[in-house]
Amino acid sequence: MTASITDFSQYSELRTAAGDNDPAALREVAGQFEALFLQQMLKSMRDASLGDPLFGDSNAHETFQGMMDQQLAMDLAGGKGIGLADVLVRQLGGTEAAKSVGSPMSHEIPHRAAATSRTVEAGWSDPKAFVKDIWPHAERSARKLNVAPEAIVAQAALETGWGKHVMPDASGSSSFNLFGIKSSGAWGGDQVVRKTLEFENGVAQPQQAKFRSYANVASAFADYTDFISDNPRYGNVVNSGTDAAGFARALQDSGYATDPDYAQKIQNVLDSPTMRRVMSELQTGT
């Protein structure tokens, strides 16, 4: 349910979570900014009109009209919105921040979809449902790569916004591409074409790119594991052991992302209240 404009308690809680670098809080703040933008648009349109011929331009009418516009803006932003929140999350280092290839073999380097790409709900209602669903697959991949499973979960959460923003396939169903892996000439499976942002010399450039599409979560994790283990450039990523921070740094240093803050963003997810709460509930079975 969309929050009410008169519910001020939500803002103090959100401020605390945002201060802890919680990606979920960043998404919520971006949504509120989009709501403010929509509200301003509505106000500008009403200012350009000649006034309400029935009720006139009384102060009371303007007050309640403004409150209605505020609530309408929040309702609109609470749905699919206009995409502004996604752009803000990406620019501020959230779940959909774009990565650059920085390599002649750019067609093989992962890259997440930009906000202009349509996303699809893959069936995860909240972060707990997302982590609970992918945890067994993350453990299996972690054993093969000898890395911390929670680090893999954090990367998937960063790439997809806790599973909320997974690229759809050609039929509109989920592509289950949880790690933003592009398709290459050697890829023989399904693929989807989406607009992306590539960072070149620190400047974001919109491009079209092909991404791998999978039948399910298991296939996505299996391909991710092979992608990391079979590619020599990710030799430093494998065998990171329990050092989740080292895993994140190795991914960045190996060229998985040219975003200089990519490793820190993964660490922010790991340290976020959302991750700590979900992992605690997962371990205790609550």
C-alpha positions as CSV (number, residue, x, y, z in Angstrom):
1,M,0.0,0.0,0.0
2,T,1.3,3.5,-0.9
3,A,2.3,5.6,2.1
4,S,0.1,8.5,3.1
5,I,1.6,12.0,2.9
6,T,0.6,12.6,6.5
7,D,2.5,9.5,7.8
8,F,5.6,11.3,9.0
9,S,7.0,8.3,11.0
10,Q,8.2,6.8,7.7
11,Y,10.7,9.5,7.1
12,S,12.6,9.2,10.4
13,E,12.9,5.4,9.9
14,L,14.0,6.0,6.3
15,R,16.6,8.5,7.3
16,T,18.2,6.0,9.8
17,A,18.3,3.3,7.2
18,A,19.7,5.5,4.5
19,G,22.4,6.6,6.9
20,D,23.4,2.9,7.2
21,N,23.8,2.7,3.4
22,D,20.9,0.4,3.1
23,P,20.2,-0.1,-0.6
24,A,16.5,-0.7,0.1
25,A,16.4,2.7,1.8
26,L,18.1,4.3,-1.2
27,R,15.4,2.8,-3.4
28,E,12.7,4.3,-1.2
29,V,14.3,7.7,-1.0
30,A,14.6,7.8,-4.8
31,G,10.9,6.9,-5.1
32,Q,10.0,9.8,-2.8
33,F,12.1,12.2,-4.9
34,E,10.2,11.0,-8.0
35,A,7.0,11.7,-6.1
36,L,8.1,15.2,-5.4
37,F,9.0,15.7,-9.1
38,L,5.6,14.5,-10.1
39,Q,3.9,16.7,-7.6
40,Q,5.8,19.7,-9.0
41,M,4.6,18.7,-12.5
42,L,1.0,18.6,-11.3
43,K,1.4,21.9,-9.6
44,S,2.8,23.5,-12.8
45,M,0.0,22.2,-14.9
46,R,-2.6,23.5,-12.5
47,D,-0.9,26.9,-12.3
48,A,-1.1,27.1,-16.1
49,S,-4.9,26.6,-16.0
50,L,-7.5,29.3,-15.6
51,G,-8.8,27.9,-12.3
52,D,-11.7,25.7,-11.3
53,P,-15.0,27.3,-12.6
54,L,-17.0,25.4,-10.0
55,F,-15.2,26.0,-6.7
56,G,-13.1,29.0,-7.7
57,D,-9.7,29.8,-6.3
58,S,-10.3,29.9,-2.5
59,N,-7.5,29.3,-0.1
60,A,-9.2,26.2,1.2
61,H,-9.7,24.8,-2.3
62,E,-6.0,25.4,-3.1
63,T,-4.9,23.7,0.2
64,F,-6.9,20.5,-0.4
65,Q,-6.1,20.5,-4.1
66,G,-2.4,20.6,-3.1
67,M,-2.8,17.7,-0.7
68,M,-4.6,15.7,-3.3
69,D,-1.8,16.3,-5.8
70,Q,0.8,15.3,-3.2
71,Q,-1.0,12.0,-2.5
72,L,-1.6,11.4,-6.2
73,A,2.1,11.9,-6.9
74,M,3.0,9.4,-4.2
75,D,0.5,6.9,-5.6
76,L,2.0,7.3,-9.1
77,A,5.6,6.9,-7.9
78,G,4.6,3.9,-5.7
79,G,3.7,2.0,-8.9
80,K,5.9,1.7,-12.0
81,G,6.5,5.5,-11.9
82,I,8.2,7.3,-14.8
83,G,11.7,5.7,-14.3
84,L,13.3,8.7,-12.5
85,A,13.7,6.7,-9.3
86,D,15.7,4.0,-11.2
87,V,18.0,6.6,-12.7
88,L,18.7,8.1,-9.2
89,V,19.4,4.7,-7.7
90,R,21.9,4.0,-10.5
91,Q,23.6,7.4,-10.2
92,L,23.8,7.3,-6.4
93,G,25.3,3.8,-6.3
94,G,22.4,1.6,-5.7
95,T,21.1,-1.6,-7.2
96,E,21.2,-0.6,-10.8
97,A,24.4,1.4,-11.0
98,A,25.8,0.8,-14.4
99,K,29.2,-0.7,-15.1
100,S,31.7,-0.2,-17.9
101,V,33.4,-3.0,-19.8
102,G,36.8,-1.4,-20.1
103,S,38.1,-4.3,-22.2
104,P,38.3,-5.3,-25.8
105,M,36.3,-8.4,-24.9
106,S,33.4,-6.1,-23.8
107,H,30.8,-8.5,-25.2
108,E,31.6,-11.0,-22.5
109,I,31.7,-8.6,-19.5
110,P,28.6,-8.3,-17.3
111,H,26.6,-5.1,-17.4
112,R,23.3,-4.4,-15.7
113,A,20.4,-2.8,-17.5
114,A,19.7,0.9,-17.3
115,A,16.4,2.3,-16.0
116,T,15.1,2.6,-19.5
117,S,14.9,-1.2,-19.6
118,R,11.7,-2.7,-18.4
119,T,12.0,-5.0,-15.4
120,V,9.8,-7.8,-14.3
121,E,8.9,-9.2,-10.9
122,A,10.4,-12.6,-10.6
123,G,8.2,-13.7,-7.7
124,W,10.2,-12.3,-4.8
125,S,8.0,-10.2,-2.5
126,D,10.8,-8.9,-0.3
127,P,14.5,-9.3,0.4
128,K,13.9,-12.2,2.8
129,A,12.1,-14.2,0.1
130,F,14.8,-13.4,-2.4
131,V,17.7,-14.5,-0.2
132,K,15.8,-17.6,1.0
133,D,15.2,-18.6,-2.6
134,I,18.7,-18.1,-3.9
135,W,20.7,-19.1,-0.7
136,P,21.1,-22.8,-1.6
137,H,22.3,-21.9,-5.1
138,A,24.7,-19.3,-3.6
139,E,26.1,-21.9,-1.2
140,R,26.6,-24.4,-4.1
141,S,28.4,-21.8,-6.2
142,A,30.5,-20.6,-3.2
143,R,31.7,-24.1,-2.6
144,K,32.9,-24.5,-6.2
145,L,34.5,-21.1,-6.2
146,N,35.7,-21.2,-2.6
147,V,34.2,-17.8,-1.8
148,A,31.8,-16.6,0.9
149,P,28.2,-17.4,-0.1
150,E,26.9,-14.2,1.5
151,A,29.2,-12.2,-0.8
152,I,27.5,-13.8,-3.9
153,V,24.1,-13.0,-2.5
154,A,25.1,-9.4,-1.9
155,Q,26.3,-9.1,-5.5
156,A,23.0,-10.5,-6.8
157,A,21.1,-8.2,-4.5
158,L,23.1,-5.2,-5.7
159,E,22.6,-6.2,-9.4
160,T,18.8,-6.7,-9.1
161,G,17.6,-4.6,-6.2
162,W,16.9,-7.7,-4.0
163,G,15.3,-9.4,-7.0
164,K,12.9,-6.6,-7.7
165,H,14.5,-5.5,-11.0
166,V,15.3,-8.5,-13.2
167,M,15.3,-8.1,-16.9
168,P,12.3,-9.8,-18.7
169,D,12.8,-12.2,-21.5
170,A,11.2,-11.9,-24.9
171,S,7.9,-13.3,-23.6
172,G,7.8,-10.9,-20.6
173,S,8.8,-13.5,-18.1
174,S,11.9,-13.2,-15.9
175,S,15.2,-13.8,-17.6
176,F,16.6,-14.8,-14.2
177,N,19.8,-12.9,-15.1
178,L,20.8,-12.0,-11.5
179,F,24.3,-10.9,-12.3
180,G,24.0,-8.8,-15.4
181,I,26.0,-11.2,-17.6
182,K,26.0,-10.3,-21.3
183,S,25.7,-12.8,-24.0
184,S,28.7,-13.3,-26.3
185,G,29.4,-15.1,-29.6
186,A,30.0,-18.3,-27.7
187,W,26.7,-18.1,-25.8
188,G,24.2,-20.6,-27.3
189,G,21.3,-19.9,-25.0
190,D,18.4,-17.4,-25.0
191,Q,19.2,-13.7,-24.8
192,V,17.4,-10.4,-24.4
193,V,18.4,-7.0,-25.9
194,R,18.2,-4.0,-23.5
195,K,19.4,-0.5,-23.3
196,T,22.3,-0.1,-20.9
197,L,24.7,2.6,-19.6
198,E,28.4,2.0,-20.2
199,F,30.9,4.1,-18.4
200,E,33.8,5.2,-20.6
201,N,36.4,7.5,-19.0
202,G,33.9,8.2,-16.2
203,V,31.1,9.2,-18.5
204,A,27.9,7.2,-18.9
205,Q,27.1,6.3,-22.5
206,P,23.7,4.7,-23.4
207,Q,24.1,1.6,-25.6
208,Q,22.2,-1.4,-26.7
209,A,23.5,-4.8,-25.4
210,K,22.5,-8.4,-25.4
211,F,22.2,-10.3,-22.1
212,R,21.9,-13.9,-21.3
213,S,18.5,-15.3,-20.3
214,Y,18.0,-18.4,-18.2
215,A,15.2,-20.8,-17.5
216,N,15.4,-20.6,-13.7
217,V,17.6,-19.5,-10.8
218,A,19.6,-22.7,-10.8
219,S,20.7,-22.1,-14.4
220,A,21.6,-18.5,-13.7
221,F,23.9,-19.6,-10.8
222,A,25.4,-22.5,-12.7
223,D,26.3,-20.1,-15.6
224,Y,27.6,-17.5,-13.1
225,T,29.9,-20.1,-11.5
226,D,31.3,-21.2,-14.9
227,F,31.6,-17.6,-16.0
228,I,33.9,-16.8,-13.0
229,S,35.8,-20.1,-12.8
230,D,36.5,-20.5,-16.5
231,N,37.6,-17.0,-17.2
232,P,41.3,-16.4,-16.4
233,R,40.7,-12.8,-15.8
234,Y,38.7,-13.7,-12.6
235,G,41.5,-15.9,-11.2
236,N,41.9,-13.5,-8.2
237,V,38.2,-13.8,-7.5
238,V,38.3,-17.6,-7.0
239,N,39.5,-18.9,-3.6
240,S,38.7,-15.7,-1.7
241,G,37.5,-17.9,1.1
242,T,35.5,-16.3,3.8
243,D,36.9,-12.8,2.9
244,A,33.8,-11.3,1.5
245,A,35.4,-7.9,1.2
246,G,38.3,-9.5,-0.7
247,F,35.9,-11.1,-3.1
248,A,34.3,-7.8,-3.9
249,R,37.6,-6.1,-4.4
250,A,38.8,-8.9,-6.6
251,L,35.7,-8.6,-8.8
252,Q,36.3,-4.9,-9.3
253,D,40.1,-5.3,-9.9
254,S,39.4,-8.1,-12.4
255,G,37.2,-5.8,-14.5
256,Y,33.8,-7.1,-13.6
257,A,32.9,-3.4,-13.2
258,T,34.9,-0.2,-13.9
259,D,32.8,1.6,-11.3
260,P,35.5,2.6,-8.7
261,D,32.9,2.1,-6.0
262,Y,31.6,-1.3,-7.1
263,A,33.4,-3.2,-4.3
264,Q,32.2,-0.7,-1.7
265,K,28.6,-1.1,-3.0
266,I,28.8,-4.8,-2.5
267,Q,30.2,-4.2,1.0
268,N,27.4,-1.7,1.7
269,V,24.8,-4.4,0.9
270,L,26.7,-6.9,3.2
271,D,26.7,-4.3,6.0
272,S,23.2,-3.1,5.5
273,P,20.5,-3.6,8.2
274,T,18.4,-5.4,5.5
275,M,21.2,-8.0,4.9
276,R,21.9,-8.5,8.6
277,R,18.2,-9.0,9.4
278,V,17.6,-11.4,6.5
279,M,20.7,-13.4,7.2
280,S,19.8,-13.6,10.9
281,E,16.3,-14.8,10.1
282,L,17.6,-17.3,7.6
283,Q,20.0,-18.8,10.2
284,T,17.5,-19.0,13.0
285,G,14.7,-20.2,10.7
286,T,12.3,-17.4,11.7
